[in-house]
């Protein structure tokens, strides 16, 4: 190679032109020639990464406060598009024979729900499609034949219901699973109030159904699914601390780059006005060579400094010049920083 091609002017001019960067799923970085000839299945670019929504499952016993928790999460995520899908909307309509013996029908059994339709709707929402969610009439025990709820694709999808953790296929679609826990007496009192006021039932039928179906189903299906939860919220909607922590975690996940979903060992530095300002400068085609080198070096230093925080360390004591003992840490491994700028 001629000597002049190694000068900084040549490097800067070459870097300012069009470029391509790609990531292979096997971890190798392809050259421009290899990347251009590779198939879509073997090459992954930032533009082709799927921007999937964050799916949250919220389960718990009847009247445990699931809907309240969901409403509080939605309120705090007001700057994101959030949709709530209730499992109750997917109750199967009762046939004439079942309607005649409605008091003997177990609405708390997994077979009472149309799980296949719930799966279909959830998968469509994840893929970015809008869906028609059925509307269930709890007084007639039938789905509305002439109306439905239109639900559009969103940043966050919340699946709420007593048995949303029962089917593994539904669980596998969730990024976070929350179990809302509440005292059994509190749940019973809430259910009596809800079913008599909102669903037009008398208290005797509510108590009979609770003893015959609701409590046994809770012990057989709902409580065992608690083991699948990532987070358990005691006291339901009264636990503001737990809900605040959950919302903070969701915001962190929504802010992460899609690469973090593919490579679990990738850490993304939180964006600040300082970092965005330096990115703006080095992306400006009119920037001077001196400023480009200066701000690129500053960004590289921030990456290395952030990486130091992820190194394993052990406790170490040293003696200061004044003779006192200071207890600090010593890194167990060395850090290797590789900078790739406009390559």
C-alpha positions in Angstrom: 0.0 0.0 0.0 1.4 3.5 -0.9 2.6 5.4 2.1 0.1 8.2 1.6 -2.8 5.8 2.2 -1.8 5.3 5.8 -2.1 9.0 6.6 -4.9 10.3 8.9 -6.3 12.3 6.0 -6.8 9.2 4.0 -8.4 7.4 6.9 -10.8 10.2 7.6 -11.8 10.7 4.0 -12.5 7.0 3.6 -14.5 6.9 6.8 -16.7 9.8 5.7 -18.0 7.9 2.7 -20.8 5.4 2.5 -20.4 2.3 4.7 -22.1 -0.8 5.7 -22.1 -2.6 9.0 -23.8 -6.0 9.7 -24.0 -8.6 12.5 -24.0 -12.3 11.9 -26.0 -14.5 14.2 -22.8 -16.7 14.7 -21.0 -13.7 16.2 -18.7 -13.0 13.2 -18.5 -9.6 11.6 -18.8 -9.9 7.9 -16.8 -7.9 5.4 -18.7 -5.7 3.0 -18.3 -8.2 0.2 -19.4 -11.1 2.3 -22.3 -9.2 3.7 -23.5 -8.2 0.3 -23.6 -11.8 -0.9 -25.1 -13.3 2.3 -28.7 -14.4 2.6 -31.2 -12.6 4.8 -31.3 -15.6 7.1 -27.6 -15.3 7.9 -27.2 -11.6 8.2 -28.9 -9.3 10.7 -28.9 -5.5 10.3 -30.3 -2.9 12.7 -33.1 -2.1 10.2 -34.2 -5.7 10.1 -34.4 -6.2 13.8 -38.0 -6.9 15.0 -39.4 -4.2 17.3 -41.6 -6.4 19.3 -43.8 -5.1 22.2 -43.2 -5.9 25.8 -45.8 -8.5 27.0 -46.8 -8.6 30.6 -48.9 -11.3 32.2 -50.9 -10.5 35.3 -52.5 -13.3 37.3 -53.9 -14.0 40.7 -57.0 -15.1 42.5 -60.4 -13.8 41.9 -60.8 -10.1 43.0 -57.2 -10.0 44.1 -56.6 -6.6 42.6 -55.3 -7.6 39.2 -57.2 -5.0 37.3 -56.2 -2.3 39.8 -52.5 -3.2 39.3 -52.9 -3.1 35.5 -54.6 0.3 35.7 -51.8 1.7 37.8 -49.2 0.3 35.4 -51.0 1.9 32.4 -51.3 5.2 34.2 -47.6 5.4 34.9 -46.7 4.3 31.4 -48.8 7.2 29.9 -46.0 8.1 27.5 -46.1 4.6 25.9 -48.9 2.9 23.9 -50.3 0.2 26.3 -53.2 -2.1 25.7 -55.0 -4.4 28.2 -56.4 -7.7 27.1 -58.6 -9.4 29.7 -58.9 -13.2 29.8 -62.5 -12.8 30.8 -63.3 -11.5 27.3 -62.5 -15.0 26.0 -65.1 -16.9 28.0 -66.9 -19.4 25.8 -70.6 -18.7 25.3 -72.9 -21.2 27.0 -75.2 -23.4 24.9 -78.9 -23.7 25.8 -78.4 -26.8 27.9 -75.6 -25.1 29.9 -77.7 -22.0 30.4 -80.4 -24.0 32.0 -77.9 -25.3 34.5 -75.8 -22.2 34.7 -75.4 -22.5 38.5 -73.6 -25.8 38.0 -71.2 -24.4 35.3 -67.6 -23.9 36.4 -66.4 -20.5 35.1 -63.1 -20.9 36.9 -61.9 -24.0 35.0 -59.4 -23.7 32.2 -61.9 -25.2 29.8 -64.3 -22.3 30.3 -61.9 -20.1 28.2 -61.2 -20.1 24.5 -57.4 -20.2 24.9 -56.8 -20.8 21.2 -58.5 -17.4 20.4 -56.5 -15.7 23.1 -53.3 -17.1 21.7 -54.3 -16.0 18.2 -55.1 -12.4 19.3 -51.9 -12.1 21.4 -49.7 -13.4 18.5 -51.2 -10.9 16.1 -50.7 -8.0 18.5 -47.1 -9.1 19.0 -46.6 -9.1 15.2 -48.0 -5.6 14.9 -51.5 -6.4 13.8 -54.8 -5.0 15.2 -57.3 -7.5 16.6 -61.0 -7.7 17.5 -61.4 -8.8 21.1 -64.8 -10.3 21.9 -67.1 -8.7 24.4 -68.6 -11.1 27.0 -72.0 -10.4 28.7 -71.8 -11.8 32.2 -75.5 -11.5 32.7 -76.5 -13.5 29.6 -73.3 -15.6 29.6 -72.9 -15.0 25.9 -70.5 -13.1 23.7 -71.9 -10.1 22.0 -72.7 -11.0 18.4 -72.8 -7.5 16.9 -70.0 -5.7 18.7 -66.3 -6.2 19.7 -63.4 -4.2 21.1 -60.8 -3.0 18.6 -57.3 -3.4 20.0 -54.4 -2.0 18.1 -50.7 -2.9 18.2 -48.9 -1.2 21.1 -45.5 -0.9 22.9 -46.8 -2.8 25.9 -49.4 -5.6 26.0 -50.9 -6.6 29.3 -52.7 -10.0 29.5 -54.8 -10.2 32.7 -56.8 -13.1 34.1 -56.9 -15.8 36.8 -55.5 -18.5 34.5 -53.2 -16.6 32.1 -50.3 -18.6 33.5 -52.0 -22.0 33.1 -51.2 -22.7 29.5 -47.4 -22.8 28.7 -48.0 -21.5 25.2 -49.4 -18.3 26.7 -46.7 -18.0 29.2 -44.0 -18.3 26.5 -45.3 -15.1 24.9 -44.7 -13.1 28.1 -41.7 -11.0 28.9 -42.8 -10.5 32.5 -45.2 -12.5 34.7 -46.8 -10.8 37.7 -48.8 -12.6 40.4 -51.1 -10.4 42.5 -51.5 -11.9 46.0 -54.2 -10.9 48.4 -55.9 -12.4 51.6 -58.6 -14.9 50.8 -61.2 -13.1 53.0 -60.5 -9.8 51.2 -60.9 -11.4 47.8 -64.2 -13.0 48.8 -65.5 -9.6 50.0 -64.5 -7.9 46.8 -66.0 -10.7 44.7 -69.4 -10.4 46.5 -69.4 -6.7 45.9 -68.4 -7.0 42.3 -70.8 -9.8 41.3 -73.8 -8.3 43.0 -73.3 -4.7 41.8 -71.7 -5.2 38.4 -73.1 -8.5 37.3 -76.6 -8.5 38.8 -76.3 -11.6 40.9 -77.7 -12.3 44.4 -75.3 -12.9 47.3 -76.4 -16.5 47.9 -75.5 -17.6 44.4 -72.2 -15.8 44.7 -71.3 -17.6 48.0 -72.5 -21.0 46.6 -70.4 -20.6 43.5 -67.4 -19.5 45.5 -67.5 -22.6 47.8 -68.3 -25.0 44.9 -66.1 -23.8 42.1 -64.0 -20.6 42.8 -62.0 -21.8 45.9 -61.3 -25.3 44.5 -60.2 -23.9 41.2 -57.9 -21.4 43.0 -56.3 -24.3 44.9 -56.1 -26.6 41.8 -55.1 -24.1 39.0 -54.4 -20.5 40.1 -52.2 -21.0 43.2 -50.0 -23.7 41.5 -49.3 -21.2 38.6 -47.8 -18.8 41.2 -44.5 -20.6 40.7 -44.2 -19.2 37.2 -44.4 -15.6 38.3 -41.3 -13.4 38.0 -42.8 -10.9 40.5 -45.3 -11.4 43.3 -47.2 -8.3 44.6 -48.7 -8.7 48.1 -51.7 -6.5 48.8 -52.3 -5.8 45.1 -53.0 -2.2 44.2 -52.1 -1.0 47.7 -48.5 -1.9 47.1 -47.3 1.2 45.4 -43.6 0.5 46.0 -43.8 -2.8 44.1 -45.7 -1.2 41.2 -43.2 1.6 40.9 -40.3 -0.9 40.7 -42.2 -2.9 38.0 -42.8 0.3 36.0 -39.2 1.3 36.3 -38.1 -2.1 35.0 -40.5 -1.9 32.1 -39.2 1.5 31.1 -35.7 0.1 31.2 -36.6 -2.7 28.9 -38.5 -0.5 26.5 -35.4 1.8 26.3 -33.0 -1.0 25.6 -31.8 -1.6 22.0 -33.2 -4.7 20.3 -29.7 -6.2 20.2 -30.1 -6.8 24.0 -32.9 -9.2 23.2 -30.6 -11.2 20.9 -27.3 -11.0 22.9 -28.0 -11.2 26.6 -24.4 -10.1 27.5 -24.8 -6.7 25.7 -25.1 -3.7 27.9 -26.4 -0.4 26.6 -25.2 2.9 28.1 -28.0 5.1 29.1 -28.4 8.0 26.6 -27.7 11.5 27.9 -27.7 14.9 26.3 -23.9 14.8 26.5 -23.7 11.5 24.6 -26.3 12.5 22.0 -24.5 15.8 21.5 -21.2 14.0 20.8 -23.0 11.5 18.5 -24.5 14.5 16.6 -21.0 16.0 16.2 -19.2 12.9 14.9 -22.1 12.2 12.5 -22.0 15.7 11.0 -20.2 15.4 7.6 -18.9 19.0 8.0 -17.1 18.3 11.3 -13.4 19.0 11.3 -10.8 16.2 11.6 -9.7 17.5 15.0 -13.2 17.6 16.5 -14.0 14.2 15.1 -11.0 12.6 16.7 -11.5 14.5 20.0 -15.2 13.5 20.4 -14.7 10.0 19.2 -12.0 9.5 21.7 -14.3 10.9 24.4 -17.1 8.4 23.5 -14.6 5.5 23.5 -13.4 6.5 27.0 -17.0 6.5 28.2 -17.6 3.0 26.9 -14.4 1.7 28.5 -15.3 3.4 31.8 -18.7 1.9 31.7 -17.2 -1.6 30.9 -15.0 -1.4 34.0 -18.1 -1.4 36.1 -19.0 -4.9 34.9 -15.7 -6.5 35.7 -15.5 -9.0 38.6 -13.6 -7.8 41.6 -12.3 -8.9 45.1 -11.9 -6.9 48.2 -8.4 -5.6 48.8 -6.7 -3.5 51.6 -3.9 -1.0 50.9 -1.9 1.3 53.2 -2.2 5.0 52.4 0.8 7.4 52.5 -0.4 8.5 55.9 -0.2 5.0 57.3 -4.0 4.3 57.5 -5.6 1.2 56.0 -8.0 1.6 53.1 -10.4 -1.2 52.1 -11.1 -1.2 48.4 -11.4 -3.6 45.5 -9.1 -5.2 43.0 -10.2 -6.3 39.6 -10.0 -10.0 38.9 -9.7 -9.7 35.1 -8.3 -7.3 32.7 -10.5 -5.2 30.4 -10.0 -5.2 26.6 -11.5 -2.3 24.8 -11.9 -2.4 21.1 -13.1 0.8 19.3 -14.9 0.5 16.0 -15.6 3.9 14.5 -17.4 4.2 11.1 -16.3 0.8 10.0 
